[in-house]
């Protein structure tokens, strides 16, 4: 048995270390382009938090609206494809998508609205500038 293993070991191809280094191809490192979001940790974190809020809002949609929303918006299916998939009329698909968007908008407004209002307060010079612009358009229009 040991003799048979010895013969197998001798038959294995071997590599001469002297010539191996000279003939070896160098490894190539492929650098992926850095996205704008990936370079700014704060922006990346904010986007991930917004994505989580959006995913939660989509998950909370009624089943019929969520299914149509995911098929049309996430999967990119046409109205006809979505209607065939769920056995619906095209008009029903359009209505459910419209209602799903309204529900999402309401939910996102509840969750993100207060943060957006405090992010862009109109007071001081900013408010004066906006008031002047509105009054100017009203008077000239």
C-alpha positions in Angstrom: 0.0 0.0 0.0 2.8 2.5 0.9 4.5 1.6 -2.3 1.5 2.4 -4.4 1.1 5.8 -2.6 4.7 6.5 -3.3 4.3 5.9 -7.0 1.2 8.2 -7.1 3.1 10.9 -5.3 6.0 10.7 -7.8 3.6 11.0 -10.7 2.0 14.2 -9.5 3.1 17.3 -11.5 5.5 19.5 -9.6 6.4 23.1 -10.0 9.9 24.3 -10.1 10.1 27.3 -7.7 12.9 28.8 -9.7 10.8 29.2 -12.8 7.4 29.6 -11.1 8.0 33.3 -10.1 9.2 34.3 -13.6 6.3 32.7 -15.5 3.5 33.6 -13.1 1.0 36.3 -14.1 0.5 39.1 -11.6 -2.9 39.3 -10.0 -5.1 42.2 -11.2 -7.0 44.2 -8.7 -10.2 45.6 -10.1 -11.2 48.9 -8.4 -14.9 49.4 -8.4 -16.0 53.0 -8.9 -17.0 54.7 -5.6 -20.5 56.0 -5.6 -21.3 59.4 -4.4 -23.2 58.0 -1.5 -20.4 55.7 -0.5 -17.9 58.5 -0.1 -20.0 60.4 2.4 -20.8 58.4 5.5 -23.5 60.8 6.7 -25.3 60.8 3.4 -25.0 57.0 3.2 -26.5 56.6 6.6 -29.3 59.1 5.9 -30.2 57.2 2.7 -30.2 53.9 4.5 -32.6 55.3 7.2 -34.9 56.7 4.5 -34.8 53.4 2.7 -35.8 51.6 5.9 -38.7 54.0 6.4 -39.9 53.5 2.8 -39.6 49.7 3.0 -41.6 49.7 6.3 -44.3 51.9 4.7 -44.5 49.6 1.7 -44.7 46.5 4.0 -47.6 48.2 5.8 -49.7 48.7 2.6 -52.8 46.5 2.2 -51.9 43.3 0.4 -53.7 44.2 -2.9 -52.0 47.6 -3.1 -48.6 46.3 -2.1 -48.6 43.5 -4.7 -49.5 45.9 -7.5 -47.0 48.5 -6.3 -44.1 46.1 -6.1 -44.9 44.6 -9.5 -45.2 48.0 -11.2 -42.6 50.1 -9.4 -40.1 47.7 -8.0 -40.2 45.0 -10.7 -40.9 47.4 -13.5 -43.8 45.4 -15.0 -46.2 47.1 -17.4 -49.8 47.6 -16.5 -50.8 44.8 -18.8 -48.2 42.4 -17.4 -49.4 43.2 -13.8 -53.0 42.8 -14.8 -52.2 39.3 -16.3 -50.2 38.3 -13.3 -52.9 39.1 -10.8 -55.9 38.4 -13.0 -57.1 42.0 -12.9 -58.3 44.6 -15.3 -55.8 47.2 -16.4 -58.0 49.9 -14.8 -57.9 48.1 -11.5 -54.1 47.9 -11.6 -53.9 51.7 -12.3 -56.3 52.5 -9.5 -54.5 50.2 -7.0 -51.1 51.8 -7.9 -52.6 55.3 -7.5 -54.0 54.4 -4.1 -50.8 52.7 -3.0 -48.9 55.9 -3.9 -51.3 58.0 -1.9 -51.0 55.8 1.2 -47.3 55.8 0.9 -47.2 59.6 0.5 -49.4 60.0 3.6 -47.3 57.6 5.7 -44.0 59.2 4.6 -45.4 62.6 5.3 -46.3 61.5 8.9 -42.8 60.1 9.5 -40.6 62.5 7.5 -42.7 65.6 7.4 -41.6 67.0 10.8 -38.0 66.4 10.0 -38.3 68.2 6.7 -40.1 71.2 8.2 -37.3 71.7 10.8 -34.7 71.2 8.1 -35.8 74.2 6.1 -37.2 76.8 8.4 -38.3 80.0 6.7 -37.3 82.8 9.0 -35.2 85.9 8.9 -33.6 86.8 5.6 -34.8 83.6 4.0 -38.4 84.3 4.8 -38.1 88.0 3.7 -36.6 86.9 0.4 -39.4 84.4 -0.2 -42.1 87.0 0.8 -40.7 89.5 -1.6 -40.6 87.0 -4.4 -44.2 86.0 -3.9 -45.5 89.5 -3.5 -43.5 90.5 -6.6 -45.1 87.8 -8.7 -48.6 88.6 -7.4 -48.2 92.3 -8.2 -46.8 91.8 -11.7 -49.0 88.9 -12.6 
